[in-house]
C-alpha cells in the first residue's frame, strides 16, 4: 500500500472513523507519518545548575512561564520535563520495545513506561496516564509518591524522521515493585494499534539491564553511566535485583 494511504487510514482510525475538524485530522496525520505530534505543547524550564547528578531532594525544575510545541523544543534544545516509570518484580525489570514508527530509537528496548509532561500536566498525572495508555498498568498516586526516585537532568542528540533533535529534559524517575504475574505479557494491554507506541515487552534480570547499558548494547536505548547508577541505587534500596 502507498505510504500516504497507510497514514490516512491511521489518521481516520485515530479520530474514531470520523474526519471531524481539519486540525484533528492534521494532528492524526502528523502522528501517523512522523511518529509524534510535533504540535504538542511543552512547558519550558531553566537549565539545571549541574549536569550528571539528580536535583537535590525536594528540588524541582524552575518554570520559565513559557511553552512551545514539541517539534520546536527538540529543535532548539529547550529544557522540558518527562517521566520514566520502571516496574520490577524484585528480580527483573520490565522493558518495553519501542514501536517501529517511533521518531527516536524505533524498535529498541527502553524504560517500562515514559512520556513527556504536556501543557500544565503534573508529573504524577503524566506517570499514571502513560502507564495506562502504553501498557495498561494501573498505579495509584500513593504508589508513585512512594516509588519516586529523583529528578535527573538528561541531554541527548540525534536525528529523527523530521530532522535533528537536541533533547534536554528533566526526567522524573520512578521505580515501582509489582507482583511478577502483573508484569507478564498476558497481564498487560499494550498500545499496539496503527499508531501505537509499544511493540512488546520483555522482563530482564535487573543486573542484566545494567550490564547491557554498560557495554552499550545496540538493542537498548542508550543511557549514561549516571542514569544507570541512579537505577542501581534505587533497586538496592528496594531490595530488588
N, C-alpha and C positions, 0 to 999 in steps of 0.2 A: 504493500500500500504506500501511496505517496506520503512523505512526512507531514505535509500540510493537512492531509485528511486525518492522519492519526492525531495531530494536535487539535483539530476541530472536534473530532469525536471525544477526546478527553475533555475539552472545554465544555462541550454540551453536557457531558455527564456531571461535570463539576457544578453546573448551575441547575442540576435537578431536571434535565431534559427540557428546560425552558430557557430560551435565549435571553429573556429579560433585557436589562439595560445594556447599552454599549460598553459601559465601564466594567460591568461584571464579566462580560464576555472577553473584553480585552485583558482583564486580570487573569482569567482562566487560561487564555491562550498563552500569556506570558509564562505562567507556571508550567504549562504543558511543553513549551518549546525551550525555555531557558532553565527549567528546574527549580526556579524560585520566583516569588512575587517581588520584583525589584522595587515596587512602589510601597511596600510595607513600611510604615513609619517607625524609626528607631529614635529613642531619646539619646541625646549626646551628653558625655561626661568629661570632666577634666582628666588629663593624663595622670597616672599614678605617680607618687613620689619616688617609687623604686620599682624596678622590674625584677622578675625571677624570684619573688617571695610574696606570700599572701599578705593581704591587708591586715593590720593589727586586729585582734579580737574586738568585735563591736564596730569596727570601721566599715564605712560604706562609701562607694564612689560618690563624687561630688557632681551633681547635675548642673548643666550649663543653662537649663531652661530653653533649650533648642531641640528641634527634631529635624531629621532628614530622611528621605527614602533609603531603603536598604541598599539599592544599587549605588547611590551617591556616597553612602557611608563607607562601603567597601572599596569604592574607587579612591576616596580621599583619605582613608585611614583614620577616620574619626573613632574615638573611644565610645563603646556602647556596652551593653550587658547581655549575658546569656546564662543559661543554667546547664549544668552537667549532672545528671542523676545516675549514679551507679547502684545496681542491685546485686546483692550477694546472698548465697545460701550458707555462707560461713566457710565454704571450701572453694567455691568457684565464683567468678564474676560473670554476669550476663553481658554479652556484647551483641550489638545489632550490626547487621550487614547493610550498608547504605545502598539504596536502590541505584540502578544503572543510570537513571536520568538525573541524579543529583548534580548540581553545578560544581560542587567541590568533592573530591575524593570518592567518586562513584564506585560502588562495588566493594569498598574496603570495610574492614571491621572497626567499630567505633564504640564509644560510650553507650551504655544501656539505653539512654534517652537524653536528648539535648535539644535546646531551642533558644532562640533569641527572645529577649523581652521586647514586646511590641507596644508602642504607644505608652500609656500610663500603667500597663500591667505590672504587678509586683512579681518578685522572684518566686514566692510560694505559689501564687496563682499560675504562673507560667510552668513551673515544675509539675504541678498536678495535672494541668491541661495537657502538656506534652506527653506525660506518661500514659494517659488515657488514649490520646489521639494516635500515638506512634505504636504502642504495644499493648494497649488495653489493660494496663495495670492500674489498680486503684490504690492511692496512698492518701492518708489523711494529712491535714495541715500539721497535726501534732507529730506524725511520723517524720515529716520533712524538717520540722523545727529541731527535733532530737537528732536527726541524721545530717544536719548541716555541718560541713567540714570547714570551709573557709571561702573567701573570695580571692581568686588568683588572677592577677593581670597576665594576659597572654597576647602574644604577637605572632602573626603568620602572614606569609606572602605566597602567591601562586597565580594560577590562571584558571579561568572558567570558560563556559560556553559564551559568555558575554564580555570577555576581556580579562585583564589583570586585576588582581584584588590585593588589598592590604588590610588584613583583619586585626584590629586592635580591640580587644574586648576584656571586660571583667567577667570572669567565669565563676558563678556561684556553684560550688561543688557540694553535692550531697551523696551520702553513702547509706543505703537502707538495707537492713537484713530482712530476708523473706524466706518462707519455707521453700525447700527445693522444688516441691510439686508445683508451686505457683509460678516458677520460672521456666518450666518445661514448655516446649513449643505448643503442645496441645492446650495449655492453660492460657496462652496469650492470644490476643487478637491483633494482628499486625496491620499496619497501614500499607496495604499492598495493591491498592487499586491502580487505575490508569496513571494517576499522578501521585501514587503513594510514595512514601519516603523510605520504607523499610523493605529489604529483600528477604530478610530472615534473621534468626537469632542463633547464638551459639554460647554454650556455657564452657568456659575455660578455667582451669585452676588459677587461683589468684597469682601465684608466683610465675606461672607461665605467661600471663598477660604482662607482668612487669619485665620478664625476660625478653619478650618479643619487642617491647618498646626499646629496651637497652640495646638490642642488636639491630634495630632498625628494620624489622620485618616489613617487607613491601606490601603485605596483605593487610596491614594495620594502618589506620590513620596515625601519623607520627605525633608523638607527644614528647616535649623536652624533659630533661632529667628532673627538674624541679617539680614538674607535674607528677611524674612517677613517684617521687618521694612523698608528695602530699598524699597520694593514694596509698602508698605503702604504710605510712604512719597511721592513716585513718583505719586501715584494715587491722593493724596491730591493736589500736585502741578498742576496736570492736571485737577483738579476739577471733578474727577471721584469717583465713589464709593457711 
